[in-house]
Amino acid sequence: MEACVFDLDGVLVDSEPVWEEVRRAFVAEHGGTWQPDTQSRLMGMSTGEWAAYLHELGVEMAPDDIARGVVDQMAARYQDGVPLMPGSVAAVRRLAGRLTLGLASSSPRRLIDVALAAAGLTECFTATVSTEEVPRGKPAPDGYLEAAGRIRVAPGECVAVEDSSNGLRSAHAAGMRVIAVPHPRYPPAPDALALAWRVLPDLDALTPASLLT
């Protein structure tokens, strides 16, 4: 492997509970109805995709306004501190000395930059991609393919680190070897987990040795 492309939410930043809390409250406050499968469906969607979906749930606002309102609330929450996943900073720094690093995230660019800066990891990544910057969000491969292009490494020479069903499907569809680090609260579906090249219990297990074939 020449490169490692990380997901952000649920891998480096424990933001999924925050996203769920903020979006669930936003839906309730603006006339929508949160469904039992809403959170799992939202994971991996680009900003435009999830804003349109919340509108379909009955939120009485235009999708652009929904996106702006939710992201503003997320940014405000991040000002109180970015909730890093255990071992995330150490894992990135371990690999940064050995591999080219990229990032393919469904988060808006604004939140990607805030999170990496807060963690002191900005300089570790050769390139970062938000799915706002590509035609389709996860599970489509667009974000991972764009990340591979920006770091100038063929997808087949990249390993991706993911936690969610849509993320695993996205990286696999891009032709990368996928390491799954399942989130304890939001585990991936069995069929998505089956796409993983390796499954690790946590980021402490993500070492250069774990990437050897």
RONU-22293 format. One record per residue (C-alpha): residue number from 1; residue in one letter; z, x, y. Coordinates in Angstrom, 3 decimals. Example, Ala and Ser with C-alpha at 12.3 -4.5 7.8 and 13.67 -1.06 7.14 Angstrom:
2
[node 1; 'a'; [7.800; 12.300; -4.500]],
[node 2; 's'; [7.140; 13.670; -1.060]],
END
This chain:
213
[node 1; 'm'; [0.000; 0.000; 0.000]],
[node 2; 'e'; [-0.906; 1.263; 3.467]],
[node 3; 'a'; [0.705; -1.487; 5.538]],
[node 4; 'c'; [3.336; -4.207; 5.517]],
[node 5; 'v'; [2.914; -7.445; 7.453]],
[node 6; 'f'; [6.103; -9.388; 8.083]],
[node 7; 'd'; [6.652; -13.041; 8.791]],
[node 8; 'l'; [9.241; -13.648; 11.531]],
[node 9; 'd'; [10.998; -16.995; 11.097]],
[node 10; 'g'; [13.111; -17.058; 7.964]],
[node 11; 'v'; [12.393; -13.391; 7.183]],
[node 12; 'l'; [13.512; -11.351; 10.197]],
[node 13; 'v'; [15.075; -14.116; 12.277]],
[node 14; 'd'; [17.215; -16.913; 10.833]],
[node 15; 's'; [15.549; -19.371; 13.159]],
[node 16; 'e'; [14.575; -22.172; 10.780]],
[node 17; 'p'; [17.958; -23.934; 11.158]],
[node 18; 'v'; [17.581; -23.659; 14.938]],
[node 19; 'w'; [14.004; -24.959; 14.854]],
[node 20; 'e'; [15.086; -27.874; 12.681]],
[node 21; 'e'; [18.021; -28.749; 14.933]],
[node 22; 'v'; [15.965; -28.549; 18.133]],
[node 23; 'r'; [12.928; -30.431; 16.839]],
[node 24; 'r'; [14.960; -33.059; 15.009]],
[node 25; 'a'; [16.922; -33.823; 18.192]],
[node 26; 'f'; [13.730; -33.805; 20.271]],
[node 27; 'v'; [12.097; -36.348; 17.956]],
[node 28; 'a'; [15.140; -38.613; 18.059]],
[node 29; 'e'; [15.436; -38.381; 21.857]],
[node 30; 'h'; [11.796; -39.303; 22.425]],
[node 31; 'g'; [11.284; -42.297; 20.167]],
[node 32; 'g'; [10.146; -40.637; 16.951]],
[node 33; 't'; [11.402; -40.839; 13.363]],
[node 34; 'w'; [12.202; -37.684; 11.375]],
[node 35; 'q'; [11.017; -37.969; 7.767]],
[node 36; 'p'; [12.645; -36.453; 4.654]],
[node 37; 'd'; [9.807; -33.952; 4.227]],
[node 38; 't'; [9.323; -33.173; 7.916]],
[node 39; 'q'; [11.013; -29.765; 7.966]],
[node 40; 's'; [9.148; -28.459; 4.922]],
[node 41; 'r'; [5.846; -29.659; 6.388]],
[node 42; 'l'; [6.521; -28.045; 9.755]],
[node 43; 'm'; [7.258; -24.588; 8.349]],
[node 44; 'g'; [4.216; -22.405; 8.964]],
[node 45; 'm'; [2.386; -24.766; 11.310]],
[node 46; 's'; [1.067; -23.324; 14.549]],
[node 47; 't'; [2.438; -24.647; 17.834]],
[node 48; 'g'; [-0.486; -26.998; 18.363]],
[node 49; 'e'; [-0.257; -28.285; 14.801]],
[node 50; 'w'; [3.463; -29.059; 14.813]],
[node 51; 'a'; [3.323; -30.592; 18.289]],
[node 52; 'a'; [0.556; -32.936; 17.112]],
[node 53; 'y'; [2.579; -33.765; 14.001]],
[node 54; 'l'; [5.683; -34.637; 16.034]],
[node 55; 'h'; [3.486; -36.900; 18.147]],
[node 56; 'e'; [2.397; -38.628; 14.916]],
[node 57; 'l'; [6.078; -39.180; 14.087]],
[node 58; 'g'; [6.269; -41.379; 17.170]],
[node 59; 'v'; [7.260; -38.980; 19.950]],
[node 60; 'e'; [5.994; -40.702; 23.085]],
[node 61; 'm'; [4.609; -37.602; 24.781]],
[node 62; 'a'; [1.352; -35.673; 24.723]],
[node 63; 'p'; [1.365; -32.799; 22.195]],
[node 64; 'd'; [1.140; -30.165; 24.949]],
[node 65; 'd'; [4.249; -31.628; 26.575]],
[node 66; 'i'; [6.032; -31.771; 23.226]],
[node 67; 'a'; [5.267; -28.097; 22.595]],
[node 68; 'r'; [6.438; -27.081; 26.049]],
[node 69; 'g'; [9.681; -29.029; 25.763]],
[node 70; 'v'; [10.585; -27.726; 22.314]],
[node 71; 'v'; [9.717; -24.098; 23.087]],
[node 72; 'd'; [11.735; -24.258; 26.317]],
[node 73; 'q'; [14.746; -25.393; 24.299]],
[node 74; 'm'; [14.199; -22.669; 21.689]],
[node 75; 'a'; [13.960; -20.013; 24.399]],
[node 76; 'a'; [17.208; -21.295; 25.899]],
[node 77; 'r'; [18.901; -21.047; 22.509]],
[node 78; 'y'; [17.609; -17.481; 22.075]],
[node 79; 'q'; [19.158; -16.526; 25.406]],
[node 80; 'd'; [22.513; -17.102; 23.723]],
[node 81; 'g'; [21.528; -14.633; 21.011]],
[node 82; 'v'; [18.744; -14.265; 18.459]],
[node 83; 'p'; [20.031; -15.100; 14.951]],
[node 84; 'l'; [18.827; -12.160; 12.880]],
[node 85; 'm'; [18.600; -12.356; 9.106]],
[node 86; 'p'; [21.014; -10.012; 7.304]],
[node 87; 'g'; [19.421; -6.621; 6.748]],
[node 88; 's'; [16.314; -7.384; 8.812]],
[node 89; 'v'; [16.595; -4.567; 11.342]],
[node 90; 'a'; [17.360; -1.955; 8.689]],
[node 91; 'a'; [14.507; -3.157; 6.469]],
[node 92; 'v'; [11.930; -2.909; 9.244]],
[node 93; 'r'; [13.109; 0.544; 10.242]],
[node 94; 'r'; [13.073; 1.754; 6.616]],
[node 95; 'l'; [9.428; 0.795; 6.219]],
[node 96; 'a'; [8.300; 1.789; 9.722]],
[node 97; 'g'; [8.510; 5.457; 8.858]],
[node 98; 'r'; [6.324; 5.050; 5.777]],
[node 99; 'l'; [3.821; 2.266; 6.500]],
[node 100; 't'; [1.879; 0.686; 9.331]],
[node 101; 'l'; [3.683; -2.536; 10.253]],
[node 102; 'g'; [2.243; -5.809; 11.485]],
[node 103; 'l'; [3.651; -9.263; 12.037]],
[node 104; 'a'; [2.054; -12.681; 11.481]],
[node 105; 's'; [4.218; -15.485; 12.800]],
[node 106; 's'; [3.948; -19.186; 13.442]],
[node 107; 's'; [6.220; -18.798; 16.454]],
[node 108; 'p'; [4.767; -18.911; 19.966]],
[node 109; 'r'; [4.053; -15.520; 21.526]],
[node 110; 'r'; [6.912; -16.093; 23.980]],
[node 111; 'l'; [9.489; -16.335; 21.185]],
[node 112; 'i'; [8.020; -13.492; 19.112]],
[node 113; 'd'; [8.363; -11.104; 22.011]],
[node 114; 'v'; [11.903; -12.240; 22.841]],
[node 115; 'a'; [13.077; -11.939; 19.225]],
[node 116; 'l'; [11.628; -8.487; 18.578]],
[node 117; 'a'; [12.912; -7.148; 21.887]],
[node 118; 'a'; [16.410; -8.502; 21.208]],
[node 119; 'a'; [16.390; -6.835; 17.784]],
[node 120; 'g'; [15.105; -3.552; 19.187]],
[node 121; 'l'; [12.095; -3.697; 16.882]],
[node 122; 't'; [9.156; -4.077; 19.260]],
[node 123; 'e'; [8.014; -0.474; 18.922]],
[node 124; 'c'; [8.102; -0.618; 15.121]],
[node 125; 'f'; [5.061; -2.911; 14.974]],
[node 126; 't'; [1.525; -1.715; 15.542]],
[node 127; 'a'; [0.397; -5.305; 16.165]],
[node 128; 't'; [1.869; -8.806; 16.175]],
[node 129; 'v'; [0.045; -12.117; 15.858]],
[node 130; 's'; [1.070; -15.647; 16.731]],
[node 131; 't'; [-0.825; -18.438; 14.999]],
[node 132; 'e'; [-1.341; -19.799; 18.517]],
[node 133; 'e'; [-3.914; -16.992; 18.737]],
[node 134; 'v'; [-5.984; -17.978; 15.672]],
[node 135; 'p'; [-7.813; -21.195; 14.736]],
[node 136; 'r'; [-5.439; -22.352; 11.984]],
[node 137; 'g'; [-1.773; -21.965; 11.149]],
[node 138; 'k'; [-0.265; -21.313; 7.746]],
[node 139; 'p'; [-1.072; -22.051; 4.874]],
[node 140; 'a'; [-4.516; -20.990; 6.129]],
[node 141; 'p'; [-4.925; -17.196; 5.985]],
[node 142; 'd'; [-6.017; -16.808; 9.619]],
[node 143; 'g'; [-2.834; -15.216; 10.970]],
[node 144; 'y'; [-2.588; -12.630; 8.212]],
[node 145; 'l'; [-6.275; -11.774; 8.426]],
[node 146; 'e'; [-5.967; -11.303; 12.175]],
[node 147; 'a'; [-2.917; -9.084; 11.710]],
[node 148; 'a'; [-4.778; -6.927; 9.197]],
[node 149; 'g'; [-7.673; -6.618; 11.619]],
[node 150; 'r'; [-5.419; -5.588; 14.500]],
[node 151; 'i'; [-3.652; -2.890; 12.487]],
[node 152; 'r'; [-7.013; -1.771; 11.020]],
[node 153; 'v'; [-5.956; -2.001; 7.386]],
[node 154; 'a'; [-7.852; -3.998; 4.745]],
[node 155; 'p'; [-5.880; -7.066; 3.548]],
[node 156; 'g'; [-5.948; -5.759; -0.008]],
[node 157; 'e'; [-4.074; -2.666; 1.143]],
[node 158; 'c'; [-1.346; -4.739; 2.780]],
[node 159; 'v'; [1.819; -6.261; 1.412]],
[node 160; 'a'; [3.200; -9.348; 3.167]],
[node 161; 'v'; [6.851; -10.381; 3.327]],
[node 162; 'e'; [7.371; -14.131; 3.379]],
[node 163; 'd'; [9.973; -16.814; 2.725]],
[node 164; 's'; [8.300; -20.225; 3.010]],
[node 165; 's'; [5.823; -22.117; 0.851]],
[node 166; 'n'; [3.133; -22.196; 3.519]],
[node 167; 'g'; [3.720; -18.549; 4.379]],
[node 168; 'l'; [3.353; -17.449; 0.769]],
[node 169; 'r'; [0.163; -19.460; 0.438]],
[node 170; 's'; [-1.198; -18.020; 3.677]],
[node 171; 'a'; [-0.620; -14.360; 2.803]],
[node 172; 'h'; [-1.924; -14.848; -0.735]],
[node 173; 'a'; [-5.072; -16.560; 0.568]],
[node 174; 'a'; [-5.600; -13.573; 2.871]],
[node 175; 'g'; [-5.753; -11.315; -0.178]],
[node 176; 'm'; [-2.459; -9.526; 0.368]],
[node 177; 'r'; [0.205; -8.777; -2.205]],
[node 178; 'v'; [3.087; -11.028; -1.303]],
[node 179; 'i'; [6.777; -10.235; -1.544]],
[node 180; 'a'; [8.898; -13.376; -1.418]],
[node 181; 'v'; [12.387; -13.233; 0.042]],
[node 182; 'p'; [13.385; -16.896; -0.307]],
[node 183; 'h'; [15.565; -18.383; 2.407]],
[node 184; 'p'; [18.736; -19.777; 0.786]],
[node 185; 'r'; [18.592; -23.019; 2.772]],
[node 186; 'y'; [14.818; -23.563; 2.675]],
[node 187; 'p'; [13.566; -22.195; -0.666]],
[node 188; 'p'; [9.810; -22.260; -1.296]],
[node 189; 'a'; [8.212; -24.665; -3.745]],
[node 190; 'p'; [7.839; -23.314; -7.289]],
[node 191; 'd'; [4.030; -23.299; -7.136]],
[node 192; 'a'; [4.112; -21.257; -3.921]],
[node 193; 'l'; [6.724; -18.857; -5.271]],
[node 194; 'a'; [4.496; -18.290; -8.298]],
[node 195; 'l'; [1.954; -16.657; -5.960]],
[node 196; 'a'; [4.369; -13.843; -5.128]],
[node 197; 'w'; [3.730; -10.354; -6.430]],
[node 198; 'r'; [7.479; -9.717; -6.320]],
[node 199; 'v'; [10.536; -11.817; -5.522]],
[node 200; 'l'; [13.480; -10.060; -3.891]],
[node 201; 'p'; [16.975; -11.480; -3.449]],
[node 202; 'd'; [17.359; -10.229; 0.124]],
[node 203; 'l'; [16.037; -7.731; 2.651]],
[node 204; 'd'; [18.392; -5.008; 1.447]],
[node 205; 'a'; [16.161; -4.822; -1.638]],
[node 206; 'l'; [13.044; -4.258; 0.481]],
[node 207; 't'; [12.577; -0.500; 0.273]],
[node 208; 'p'; [9.558; 1.799; 0.041]],
[node 209; 'a'; [10.282; 2.069; -3.688]],
[node 210; 's'; [10.029; -1.729; -4.084]],
[node 211; 'l'; [6.405; -1.543; -2.926]],
[node 212; 'l'; [5.316; 0.826; -5.686]],
[node 213; 't'; [2.970; -0.649; -8.267]],
END
